[in-house]
Amino acid sequence: MDGPASKRTREAGDGVDRDNVNNANAWAGAGTKGSPIVLESMLRSVSPPRKRQRSGAESTTSVTPSAPSSTREPGDQNSLRSPFQLTAIRDLPASANVDTLTVKDVFGSPNLVECWEFNYLHNLNFLLSSFDEAAVSRGLAVHVVHGFWKSDDPRRNALEIEAEELNKLLQSGDSQSPTQDQEGQGTSITLHTAYLPEPFGTHHTKMAVLFRDDDHVQVIIHTANMIPHDWTNMSQAVWRSPLLPLARGEEGAADENELCVGNTFKKDFLNYLRAYNQRRPVCRELIEKLIRYDFSAVQAVLIGSVPGRHNVLHPSEMERLDETGSTPTQWGWAALKQALRQVPIQRPPSATAFGTVATGTRSLTAEIVAQVSSIATLGSSDSWLRQTMFAALSGGQVVPTKIQKQHRENAIATQSRVPVLRGAKPQFRVIFPVADEIRRSLDGYLSGTSIHTKIKSAQQQRQLAYMNPIMCHWANDVPDGEPLPDRSQVPHCDAGRNRAAPHIKTYVRYAPDGTIDWALMTSANLSKQAWGEAKTSTGDQMRIASYELGVLVWPELLAAGATMQPVFKRDTFKGAANPTPVVPLRMPYSLPLQRYSSTEVPWVVSMPHSEPDWRGARWEDPSS
C-alpha cells in the first residue's frame, strides 16, 4: 500500500517545543542502551573535501531541468553532481533544502507540450498546478496512467469524475488562467488504465515522460505520489535524464544498434512500456514517439517490474533476440541481479585495514542498506529475503587489488592455478522508522499513513524476529535505539532529513573503505509483489504482481576511473579538485546508522498510540 490513508486523531497537549520545528537538528539525542552498530564504511571518513568558507545563510537551490545529473560543477574540476536529488521539504529551513527540487522544478518547464504521468495516487488539480502557466495556456496534452483497472473501484470513479470536471473547466476557459491561445488546441487530461492481472498487485511506478517544444524529451523517475502530501514534508528522491534530442537516422533505429548504456536503457524502457499493452494499447502512442529519440546520453540502468510470470534467463540467454527484435529485458530481482553482474565492487587489500566499532573485530565486509517505506509479509522464515532478495543484491565484479593482480599475473606466467577472486558476503541492513520517529516527524502521525508494515499475525511475528537484528532507524537519534559510537571514533554526518519521514526507497552498497559501489533509487519496497517471488522449483520462472521502476548507478557509469562517496545536505563536493573523479551521492539519511534495540518494533499504521505526537495528536485504532 502506498500513500496516506484516512485516520482519526484527537488533539492533546503539545509534546514538543514548536520553535524547534524548523531546526533539522532539534531532536539530536543519544541512545543509552545496548552496544552500537555502525556502517563499517564509516570507519574511514566519508567527509567531502574541505568546503570553501561562505558568508551568510545558504539558500534553497534547484538544478536547472536541462542539466544532466552527471554535469560537472563549474569551478570544480573533478566534482560531479549527485545522480539522485532530494525533494524540498516545506517546513525545513533553506539550509536543509540546498540543491533540492520542488514539484514545479520537475514539471514546470514553459517548453512542455505533452506529459505522460505514471503513478499510484493522483491529484489532478495538483498535477495541473505543477505545470507552467504559459505551457497550459498554449495547450498541453496530459496523459495520466493509473492502476485502478476495475470498473467499480471507487478510486477509479473519483479520478474519472475529477478528470471530467477539469476538462470541462479547461475547455470553457473559466479557470484562473487561460488554457488556450489563438493557435493552440487547449489543455486536456486523458486517463489510461494499466491492467493488473495479479490480485495483490498495484501500479506503483512513479514516473513521467515530458515532451518539449524544442524537439527534446526528458524521463523522470521518482518516489512520490502525485499528491500534495508527498511533495510537502516527506523525504523523496528524483532522477532526471538529460534532455534527449531526436535521433539521427530513420526513427532512431541506427542509434539503437550502437552499444552503450543509454541505448540499453532505451531498449528496457520501451520494453517496460510495452508491458502495458497486454489488453489494450495503453502506451502504443508513447512508444511510437519515444522510438524517435536518442537516449545515448543516459547514464543509468533501468530496473523495472511488470506483473505476470517471467522467465529468469541465464546470462548467455540474454544475447538472443525477443519477439520485438531486441534483447529481452529481465524484471524484478532478476533484473537487479543481471545488472549487478557488471558492476565493479571493491575489496580492501588485507583484513588488517578495517574493523567494526561494534565488536572490535577485523572485517572485509561491505554493507548493503535497503531503505524503504513499506515491508510486506515476506514469510515465517527468511528464505525469500536471504536466498532471493539478498542474493540478488550481493552480485558484482570484484575489483582486484594490485597485490591480487600480481598474484594472477604470476600464476598465468608460471602456468599454475589462477586464483579465483571472490568477494566476502556483504552484511545487510534495513532502514525503517519506529513510532517515535513518526511522532517527531514534521507531519507527526499523519506522515505514518504513507509507511506500512504489519506485525499482528503469528507469521508476521516470526518475520519480526528474524528481521530485528538487521533493522536500523531512519533518524539516528531515537532514545530507545542502540547508542551511536562516539564522534571521536566515527564521523557523524547529518543528512538534514531526520524529521522528514521517509517515503523514498533506496538500496546502496557501501564498500569497507568508505566509498559506495552502487546505488539504486526505486519505487519498489521490500516485498515479493514488487521484486518477484522466488524461482519456481520446477523451472526458471518467477512471478511479479506490481509495476515498479527505478534506476541503478555506479561510479564508472558516470565518469571513467571515478569513485562514489556520500554527500550530505547538498548535491556536490566543494573545494579543491581531486586527482580522480569523485561522484557524490546525496544521502537521504544520516550516518552512522542506529540499530533497533531488541525490544523495538517498526511503525505499524494500524496500531493505536496514546502518546501524542509533537503537534498534540494521538493515534487511534482505525478499526475501532
C-alpha positions as CSV (number, residue, x, y, z in Angstrom):
1,M,0.0,0.0,0.0
2,D,1.2,3.5,-0.7
3,G,0.1,7.0,0.2
4,P,-1.9,8.5,3.0
5,A,-5.0,6.8,4.4
6,S,-7.9,8.3,6.3
7,K,-7.1,8.0,10.0
8,R,-8.6,9.6,13.1
9,T,-6.6,11.7,15.6
10,R,-7.6,13.8,18.5
11,E,-5.8,16.8,19.9
12,A,-3.9,16.7,23.2
13,G,-1.3,19.0,24.8
14,D,1.8,19.9,22.9
15,G,4.5,17.3,23.0
16,V,7.3,19.4,21.6
17,D,8.7,22.9,21.5
18,R,7.2,24.4,18.4
19,D,10.1,26.8,18.0
20,N,12.2,23.8,17.0
21,V,10.1,22.6,14.2
22,N,12.3,24.1,11.5
23,N,15.5,23.0,13.1
24,A,16.8,19.9,11.4
25,N,18.9,19.1,14.5
26,A,16.2,19.8,17.1
27,W,15.9,16.2,18.0
28,A,19.6,15.4,18.3
29,G,19.8,12.9,21.1
30,A,21.7,9.9,22.2
31,G,20.7,6.3,22.9
32,T,21.5,4.9,26.3
33,K,21.3,1.2,26.0
34,G,22.9,-1.8,24.2
35,S,26.0,-1.9,22.0
36,P,26.5,0.3,18.9
37,I,26.1,-0.7,15.3
38,V,27.7,1.3,12.5
39,L,28.4,1.1,8.8
40,E,31.8,-0.5,8.5
41,S,32.5,2.0,5.8
42,M,32.1,4.8,8.3
43,L,35.4,3.8,10.0
44,R,37.1,5.9,7.4
45,S,36.0,9.4,7.0
46,V,33.4,9.9,4.2
47,S,33.6,13.6,4.6
48,P,33.9,15.6,1.4
49,P,36.9,17.7,0.6
50,R,37.2,20.9,2.8
51,K,34.5,23.3,1.8
52,R,35.1,26.9,0.8
53,Q,34.1,29.4,3.5
54,R,30.8,31.1,2.7
55,S,29.3,34.0,4.4
56,G,25.6,34.2,5.3
57,A,22.9,31.5,5.3
58,E,22.6,29.1,2.4
59,S,19.6,29.4,0.3
60,T,17.5,26.8,-1.5
61,T,18.9,25.9,-4.9
62,S,17.4,23.9,-7.7
63,V,19.3,22.4,-10.6
64,T,18.0,23.6,-14.0
65,P,15.9,20.9,-15.6
66,S,18.2,20.9,-18.6
67,A,21.3,19.8,-16.7
68,P,22.1,16.1,-16.8
69,S,22.7,14.5,-13.5
70,S,26.4,13.9,-14.3
71,T,27.2,17.5,-15.3
72,R,30.4,18.8,-13.7
73,E,30.1,21.7,-11.3
74,P,31.7,24.8,-12.8
75,G,34.9,25.6,-10.9
76,D,35.2,22.1,-9.5
77,Q,37.4,20.2,-12.0
78,N,36.6,16.7,-10.8
79,S,33.4,17.2,-9.0
80,L,30.2,15.7,-10.4
81,R,26.6,16.2,-9.3
82,S,24.7,13.5,-7.4
83,P,22.7,11.4,-9.9
84,F,19.8,11.4,-7.5
85,Q,18.2,14.6,-6.0
86,L,16.0,15.0,-2.9
87,T,12.8,16.9,-3.0
88,A,12.4,20.2,-1.0
89,I,10.8,19.9,2.5
90,R,8.4,22.8,3.1
91,D,8.9,23.1,6.9
92,L,12.7,22.9,6.9
93,P,14.9,25.9,6.5
94,A,16.6,26.8,3.3
95,S,19.9,25.4,4.6
96,A,18.4,22.0,4.6
97,N,17.0,22.4,1.1
98,V,20.1,23.2,-0.9
99,D,20.1,21.6,-4.4
100,T,16.6,20.1,-3.8
101,L,13.6,20.0,-6.2
102,T,10.0,21.2,-5.9
103,V,7.3,19.7,-8.0
104,K,7.4,22.8,-10.2
105,D,11.1,22.3,-10.8
106,V,10.3,18.9,-12.2
107,F,7.1,19.6,-14.2
108,G,7.1,23.3,-14.6
109,S,9.1,24.0,-17.8
110,P,7.5,26.6,-20.1
111,N,8.7,24.4,-23.0
112,L,6.5,21.5,-22.1
113,V,3.9,20.4,-24.7
114,E,3.0,16.9,-23.6
115,C,3.2,15.0,-20.3
116,W,2.8,11.3,-19.6
117,E,2.5,10.8,-15.8
118,F,2.5,7.3,-14.2
119,N,1.7,6.8,-10.6
120,Y,-0.2,5.0,-7.9
121,L,-2.1,8.0,-6.4
122,H,-3.1,11.1,-8.4
123,N,-4.5,14.5,-7.6
124,L,-5.2,16.0,-11.0
125,N,-5.6,19.6,-9.7
126,F,-2.2,19.3,-8.0
127,L,-0.7,17.9,-11.2
128,L,-2.1,20.8,-13.3
129,S,-0.8,23.3,-10.7
130,S,2.7,22.0,-11.2
131,F,2.8,23.0,-14.9
132,D,4.0,26.4,-16.1
133,E,1.1,28.7,-16.8
134,A,2.4,29.6,-20.3
135,A,2.5,25.8,-21.2
136,V,-1.1,25.3,-20.0
137,S,-2.1,28.5,-21.9
138,R,-0.5,27.3,-25.1
139,G,-2.2,23.9,-24.9
140,L,-0.8,20.9,-23.0
141,A,-1.6,17.2,-23.6
142,V,-1.7,15.5,-20.2
143,H,-1.8,11.7,-20.1
144,V,-2.3,10.0,-16.7
145,V,-1.6,6.3,-16.3
146,H,-3.2,4.7,-13.2
147,G,-3.8,1.1,-11.9
148,F,-7.4,1.2,-10.8
149,W,-8.5,-1.2,-13.5
150,K,-11.7,-2.5,-12.0
151,S,-14.7,-0.5,-13.3
152,D,-16.3,-0.4,-9.9
153,D,-13.2,0.8,-8.0
154,P,-14.3,4.0,-6.1
155,R,-10.7,5.4,-6.6
156,R,-11.1,5.0,-10.4
157,N,-14.6,6.6,-10.3
158,A,-13.3,9.6,-8.3
159,L,-10.4,10.0,-10.7
160,E,-12.7,9.9,-13.7
161,I,-15.0,12.5,-12.2
162,E,-12.1,14.8,-11.4
163,A,-10.7,14.5,-14.9
164,E,-14.1,15.1,-16.5
165,E,-14.7,18.2,-14.3
166,L,-11.3,19.6,-15.0
167,N,-11.6,19.0,-18.8
168,K,-14.9,20.9,-18.8
169,L,-13.3,23.8,-16.9
170,L,-10.3,23.8,-19.2
171,Q,-12.4,23.8,-22.3
172,S,-14.7,26.5,-21.0
173,G,-11.8,28.9,-20.3
174,D,-13.3,29.7,-16.9
175,S,-10.2,28.6,-15.0
176,Q,-8.0,31.2,-13.2
177,S,-5.5,31.2,-16.1
178,P,-6.2,31.0,-19.8
179,T,-5.9,27.5,-21.2
180,Q,-5.8,28.1,-24.9
181,D,-4.1,30.7,-27.1
182,Q,-5.3,31.6,-30.5
183,E,-3.4,28.9,-32.3
184,G,-3.3,26.2,-29.5
185,Q,-5.6,23.2,-29.1
186,G,-6.2,23.7,-25.4
187,T,-5.0,21.7,-22.4
188,S,-6.7,18.3,-21.8
189,I,-6.4,15.3,-19.5
190,T,-6.6,11.7,-20.8
191,L,-6.8,8.8,-18.4
192,H,-5.2,5.4,-19.2
193,T,-5.7,2.3,-17.1
194,A,-2.9,-0.2,-16.5
195,Y,-4.2,-3.8,-16.4
196,L,-3.2,-5.7,-13.3
197,P,-3.7,-9.5,-13.6
198,E,-2.3,-10.2,-10.1
199,P,-4.9,-9.8,-7.3
200,F,-2.4,-8.2,-4.8
201,G,-0.6,-6.1,-7.4
202,T,-0.5,-2.3,-7.7
203,H,0.5,0.3,-10.3
204,H,3.3,1.5,-8.0
205,T,5.6,3.1,-10.6
206,K,6.3,6.9,-10.2
207,M,7.5,8.2,-13.5
208,A,6.9,10.9,-16.1
209,V,7.8,11.5,-19.7
210,L,8.0,15.1,-20.7
211,F,7.9,16.2,-24.3
212,R,9.1,19.7,-25.2
213,D,8.6,22.2,-28.0
214,D,12.3,22.1,-28.8
215,D,12.3,18.5,-30.0
216,H,13.6,17.1,-26.8
217,V,12.2,14.7,-24.3
218,Q,13.0,14.0,-20.6
219,V,12.4,10.9,-18.5
220,I,11.7,11.5,-14.8
221,I,11.8,8.6,-12.3
222,H,11.0,9.4,-8.7
223,T,9.4,8.1,-5.4
224,A,6.5,10.4,-4.8
225,N,2.8,10.0,-5.5
226,M,1.3,12.9,-7.4
227,I,-0.5,14.3,-4.3
228,P,0.4,17.3,-2.2
229,H,1.2,15.2,0.9
230,D,4.1,13.5,-0.8
231,W,5.7,16.7,-2.1
232,T,5.4,18.7,1.2
233,N,7.2,17.2,4.2
234,M,8.0,13.6,3.2
235,S,11.5,12.6,2.1
236,Q,11.5,11.8,-1.6
237,A,14.1,11.4,-4.4
238,V,14.1,12.2,-8.1
239,W,16.2,11.0,-11.0
240,R,16.1,13.1,-14.2
241,S,17.5,12.1,-17.6
242,P,19.3,14.7,-19.7
243,L,17.2,16.4,-22.3
244,L,17.2,13.8,-25.1
245,P,17.2,15.0,-28.7
246,L,15.6,13.4,-31.7
247,A,17.8,10.6,-33.0
248,R,19.7,10.5,-36.3
249,G,18.6,8.1,-38.9
250,E,15.2,6.7,-39.7
251,E,13.1,6.6,-36.4
252,G,16.3,6.3,-34.4
253,A,17.0,2.7,-35.5
254,A,20.6,3.4,-36.3
255,D,21.3,4.8,-32.8
256,E,19.6,1.9,-31.0
257,N,22.0,-0.5,-32.6
258,E,25.0,1.3,-31.1
259,L,26.2,-0.4,-27.9
260,C,26.0,2.0,-25.0
261,V,24.3,2.1,-21.6
262,G,21.9,4.8,-22.8
263,N,20.6,2.6,-25.7
264,T,20.2,-0.3,-23.3
265,F,18.2,2.0,-21.1
266,K,16.0,2.9,-24.1
267,K,15.5,-0.8,-25.0
268,D,14.5,-1.7,-21.5
269,F,12.3,1.4,-21.1
270,L,10.4,0.6,-24.3
271,N,10.0,-3.0,-23.2
272,Y,8.7,-1.8,-19.9
273,L,6.1,0.4,-21.7
274,R,5.1,-2.5,-24.0
275,A,4.1,-4.4,-20.9
276,Y,1.1,-2.0,-20.5
277,N,-0.3,-3.1,-23.9
278,Q,-1.4,-6.6,-22.9
279,R,-5.1,-5.9,-23.0
280,R,-5.3,-2.5,-24.8
281,P,-2.8,-0.2,-26.5
282,V,-2.2,2.0,-23.4
283,C,1.3,3.1,-24.2
284,R,1.4,2.5,-28.0
285,E,1.3,6.2,-28.8
286,L,4.0,7.0,-26.3
287,I,6.3,4.2,-27.6
288,E,5.9,5.3,-31.2
289,K,7.1,8.8,-30.1
290,L,10.0,7.7,-27.9
291,I,11.5,5.4,-30.6
292,R,12.5,8.6,-32.5
293,Y,14.7,9.9,-29.6
294,D,18.3,9.4,-28.9
295,F,18.9,8.0,-25.3
296,S,22.7,7.7,-25.6
297,A,23.3,10.4,-23.1
298,V,21.6,8.5,-20.3
299,Q,24.0,7.2,-17.6
300,A,21.8,4.8,-15.7
301,V,20.5,1.3,-15.8
302,L,16.7,0.8,-15.7
303,I,15.4,-1.7,-13.1
304,G,11.7,-2.4,-13.6
305,S,9.0,-4.8,-12.6
306,V,5.9,-5.7,-14.6
307,P,3.1,-8.0,-13.5
308,G,3.0,-11.6,-14.7
309,R,5.1,-14.7,-14.9
310,H,8.6,-14.2,-16.3
311,N,11.5,-16.5,-17.3
312,V,14.7,-16.0,-15.3
313,L,17.3,-16.0,-18.1
314,H,20.9,-17.2,-17.8
315,P,23.4,-14.6,-18.8
316,S,24.1,-16.5,-22.1
317,E,20.4,-16.4,-23.0
318,M,20.4,-12.6,-22.8
319,E,22.2,-12.5,-26.1
320,R,19.2,-13.8,-28.1
321,L,16.5,-11.6,-29.6
322,D,13.0,-11.5,-28.3
323,E,9.8,-11.1,-30.4
324,T,10.4,-7.3,-30.7
325,G,13.7,-7.8,-32.3
326,S,15.8,-6.7,-29.3
327,T,17.5,-8.5,-26.4
328,P,15.0,-9.5,-23.7
329,T,14.6,-7.4,-20.6
330,Q,14.6,-9.0,-17.1
331,W,12.3,-7.8,-14.4
332,G,12.3,-7.6,-10.6
333,W,15.1,-9.2,-8.6
334,A,16.3,-11.0,-11.8
335,A,16.8,-7.6,-13.5
336,L,18.8,-6.3,-10.5
337,K,20.9,-9.5,-10.3
338,Q,21.6,-9.3,-14.0
339,A,22.6,-5.6,-13.9
340,L,24.9,-6.0,-10.8
341,R,26.9,-8.7,-12.6
342,Q,28.6,-5.9,-14.5
343,V,29.2,-3.5,-11.5
344,P,32.7,-3.3,-10.1
345,I,32.7,-3.9,-6.3
346,Q,35.7,-3.2,-4.2
347,R,37.7,-5.3,-1.8
348,P,40.4,-4.0,0.5
349,P,43.9,-5.4,0.3
350,S,44.0,-7.1,3.7
351,A,41.9,-8.0,6.8
352,T,44.0,-5.7,8.9
353,A,42.9,-2.5,7.2
354,F,39.3,-2.2,8.6
355,G,37.2,-3.3,11.5
356,T,33.9,-2.6,13.3
357,V,33.4,-0.4,16.2
358,A,30.6,-2.6,17.4
359,T,32.8,-5.7,18.0
360,G,36.4,-4.6,17.5
361,T,36.9,-7.5,15.1
362,R,38.6,-7.1,11.7
363,S,36.4,-7.3,8.7
364,L,36.4,-7.1,4.9
365,T,32.6,-7.0,4.7
366,A,30.7,-4.5,2.6
367,E,27.2,-3.4,3.8
368,I,24.1,-3.2,1.7
369,V,21.4,-0.9,3.1
370,A,17.8,-1.2,2.0
371,Q,15.9,1.9,3.0
372,V,12.1,1.5,2.3
373,S,8.7,2.9,3.3
374,S,6.9,-0.5,3.3
375,I,7.8,-4.0,4.3
376,A,5.4,-6.7,3.2
377,T,4.7,-10.1,4.7
378,L,7.8,-12.0,3.5
379,G,7.2,-15.3,5.1
380,S,7.7,-17.0,8.5
381,S,11.3,-17.9,7.6
382,D,13.9,-15.6,6.0
383,S,14.3,-17.9,2.9
384,W,13.0,-15.4,0.4
385,L,14.8,-12.5,2.0
386,R,18.1,-14.2,2.1
387,Q,18.1,-16.7,-0.8
388,T,16.3,-14.5,-3.3
389,M,16.4,-10.8,-2.5
390,F,19.7,-10.5,-0.7
391,A,21.3,-13.0,-3.1
392,A,20.3,-10.7,-6.0
393,L,21.7,-7.7,-4.2
394,S,25.0,-9.4,-3.4
395,G,26.3,-9.6,-7.0
396,G,29.1,-7.7,-8.7
397,Q,32.5,-8.0,-10.2
398,V,35.2,-7.9,-7.5
399,V,37.9,-5.4,-8.3
400,P,41.4,-6.9,-7.7
401,T,44.0,-5.1,-5.7
402,K,47.5,-4.5,-7.0
403,I,48.8,-7.5,-5.0
404,Q,45.9,-9.7,-6.2
405,K,46.6,-8.6,-9.8
406,Q,50.3,-9.5,-9.4
407,H,49.4,-13.0,-8.0
408,R,47.2,-13.6,-11.0
409,E,49.9,-12.5,-13.4
410,N,52.5,-14.7,-11.7
411,A,50.1,-17.7,-11.9
412,I,49.5,-17.2,-15.6
413,A,53.2,-16.8,-16.3
414,T,54.1,-20.0,-14.5
415,Q,51.1,-21.8,-15.8
416,S,50.0,-22.6,-12.3
417,R,46.4,-22.4,-11.0
418,V,45.0,-18.9,-11.3
419,P,43.4,-17.8,-8.0
420,V,39.7,-17.1,-8.2
421,L,38.8,-13.7,-6.9
422,R,35.7,-13.7,-4.7
423,G,34.3,-11.0,-2.5
424,A,33.2,-11.6,1.1
425,K,29.4,-11.8,1.6
426,P,28.0,-8.4,2.4
427,Q,26.1,-7.6,5.6
428,F,22.5,-6.3,5.2
429,R,20.7,-3.5,7.0
430,V,17.1,-2.4,6.5
431,I,16.1,1.2,7.4
432,F,12.5,1.7,8.6
433,P,11.1,4.1,11.2
434,V,9.6,3.3,14.6
435,A,6.7,5.1,16.2
436,D,9.0,7.6,18.0
437,E,10.3,8.8,14.6
438,I,6.8,9.2,13.2
439,R,5.7,11.2,16.3
440,R,8.5,13.6,15.9
441,S,8.3,14.0,12.1
442,L,7.2,17.3,10.7
443,D,3.7,16.0,9.9
444,G,3.5,13.8,13.1
445,Y,1.3,10.8,12.9
446,L,-0.1,11.9,9.6
447,S,3.2,11.0,7.9
448,G,2.8,7.4,9.1
449,T,-0.2,6.9,6.8
450,S,2.4,6.5,4.0
451,I,4.6,4.0,5.8
452,H,3.4,0.4,6.1
453,T,4.2,-2.9,7.7
454,K,2.3,-5.5,9.8
455,I,3.3,-7.4,12.9
456,K,0.0,-8.8,14.1
457,S,-0.2,-12.4,12.9
458,A,2.0,-15.3,14.1
459,Q,3.8,-15.4,10.7
460,Q,4.4,-11.6,10.9
461,Q,5.7,-12.0,14.5
462,R,8.2,-14.6,13.2
463,Q,9.2,-12.3,10.5
464,L,9.8,-9.5,13.0
465,A,12.0,-11.8,15.0
466,Y,14.4,-12.6,12.1
467,M,14.4,-9.0,10.8
468,N,15.0,-7.2,14.1
469,P,18.8,-7.9,14.1
470,I,19.2,-6.1,10.8
471,M,16.7,-3.2,11.4
472,C,18.0,0.4,11.7
473,H,16.3,3.7,12.3
474,W,15.6,6.4,9.7
475,A,16.6,9.1,12.2
476,N,19.7,8.0,14.2
477,D,18.6,9.9,17.3
478,V,16.0,7.5,18.8
479,P,16.2,7.3,22.6
480,D,15.3,3.6,22.8
481,G,17.7,2.6,19.9
482,E,21.2,1.3,20.3
483,P,23.7,4.1,21.1
484,L,25.9,5.5,18.4
485,P,29.6,5.3,18.6
486,D,31.5,8.3,19.9
487,R,32.2,11.0,17.4
488,S,35.9,10.6,18.1
489,Q,35.7,7.1,16.7
490,V,33.4,7.5,13.8
491,P,32.3,10.7,12.0
492,H,28.7,11.6,12.4
493,C,27.2,13.0,9.2
494,D,23.8,14.7,9.2
495,A,21.6,14.4,6.1
496,G,19.1,17.0,7.4
497,R,16.1,14.7,6.9
498,N,15.7,13.2,10.4
499,R,12.3,14.9,10.8
500,A,11.1,14.5,7.2
501,A,9.6,11.0,7.3
502,P,10.7,8.6,4.5
503,H,8.6,7.8,1.5
504,I,11.9,7.4,-0.5
505,K,13.2,4.0,-1.4
506,T,17.0,3.4,-1.9
507,Y,19.3,0.4,-1.9
508,V,23.0,1.3,-1.5
509,R,26.2,-0.9,-1.3
510,Y,28.8,0.6,0.9
511,A,32.4,-0.6,0.4
512,P,34.6,-1.2,3.5
513,D,36.8,1.8,2.6
514,G,34.0,4.3,2.9
515,T,33.1,4.6,-0.8
516,I,29.9,3.5,-2.5
517,D,29.9,0.6,-5.0
518,W,26.4,1.3,-6.4
519,A,23.1,2.9,-5.6
520,L,19.5,2.2,-6.6
521,M,16.6,4.6,-6.3
522,T,13.3,3.0,-7.0
523,S,9.5,2.8,-6.3
524,A,10.0,-0.8,-5.1
525,N,9.6,-1.5,-1.4
526,L,10.7,-4.7,0.3
527,S,8.0,-7.1,-1.0
528,K,7.5,-10.2,-3.2
529,Q,4.8,-8.3,-5.1
530,A,7.4,-5.6,-6.1
531,W,10.5,-7.7,-6.7
532,G,9.0,-11.1,-7.5
533,E,8.6,-14.5,-5.9
534,A,11.5,-16.9,-5.7
535,K,12.1,-19.1,-8.8
536,T,9.7,-22.0,-9.1
537,S,11.0,-25.4,-8.1
538,T,10.2,-26.9,-11.5
539,G,11.8,-24.3,-13.7
540,D,13.4,-20.9,-14.0
541,Q,10.2,-18.8,-13.7
542,M,9.2,-16.1,-11.2
543,R,6.0,-14.2,-10.6
544,I,5.7,-10.4,-10.1
545,A,2.4,-8.7,-9.0
546,S,3.1,-4.9,-9.4
547,Y,4.5,-2.3,-11.7
548,E,7.7,-0.7,-10.3
549,L,10.5,1.4,-11.8
550,G,13.9,2.5,-10.6
551,V,17.4,3.5,-11.8
552,L,20.7,1.9,-10.8
553,V,24.0,3.9,-11.0
554,W,27.6,3.2,-10.1
555,P,30.7,5.4,-10.3
556,E,32.3,4.0,-13.5
557,L,29.0,4.5,-15.3
558,L,29.2,8.3,-14.6
559,A,32.9,9.0,-15.1
560,A,35.9,6.9,-16.1
561,G,38.0,6.0,-13.1
562,A,35.6,7.6,-10.7
563,T,34.7,6.6,-7.1
564,M,31.4,7.5,-5.4
565,Q,31.1,8.9,-1.9
566,P,28.2,10.1,0.3
567,V,27.5,13.8,0.4
568,F,25.2,15.5,2.9
569,K,22.9,18.5,2.6
570,R,24.0,19.3,-1.0
571,D,24.5,17.5,-4.4
572,T,28.2,18.3,-4.9
573,F,31.5,18.3,-3.2
574,K,33.0,21.8,-2.9
575,G,36.7,22.6,-2.6
576,A,39.9,21.6,-4.3
577,A,39.8,19.3,-7.2
578,N,40.5,15.6,-6.5
579,P,43.2,13.7,-8.5
580,T,40.4,11.3,-9.7
581,P,36.8,12.0,-10.3
582,V,34.5,11.6,-7.3
583,V,30.8,11.1,-7.8
584,P,28.8,12.5,-4.9
585,L,25.7,10.6,-3.8
586,R,23.2,12.8,-2.0
587,M,22.3,11.0,1.2
588,P,18.7,11.0,2.5
589,Y,19.6,9.6,5.9
590,S,22.3,10.4,8.4
591,L,25.3,8.2,9.1
592,P,26.3,6.1,11.0
593,L,23.1,4.1,11.3
594,Q,21.4,3.4,14.6
595,R,20.3,-0.1,15.2
596,Y,17.0,-1.1,16.7
597,S,17.1,-2.4,20.3
598,S,15.9,-5.9,20.8
599,T,12.5,-4.6,22.2
600,E,11.8,-2.1,19.4
601,V,9.2,-2.7,16.7
602,P,8.7,-0.8,13.5
603,W,5.9,1.7,13.0
604,V,2.6,0.0,12.2
605,V,-0.2,2.3,10.9
606,S,-3.0,0.0,12.4
607,M,-1.6,0.1,15.9
608,P,-3.0,2.8,18.3
609,H,-0.7,5.2,20.1
610,S,-1.8,7.1,23.2
611,E,1.4,9.2,23.3
612,P,0.8,12.4,21.4
613,D,2.9,13.4,18.5
614,W,4.7,16.8,18.7
615,R,1.6,18.5,17.4
616,G,-0.5,17.1,20.2
617,A,-2.4,14.5,18.2
618,R,-2.9,10.9,19.4
619,W,-3.2,7.9,17.0
620,E,-6.3,5.8,17.5
621,D,-7.0,2.3,16.2
622,P,-8.7,3.0,12.8
623,S,-10.8,-0.1,13.2
624,S,-12.4,1.0,16.5
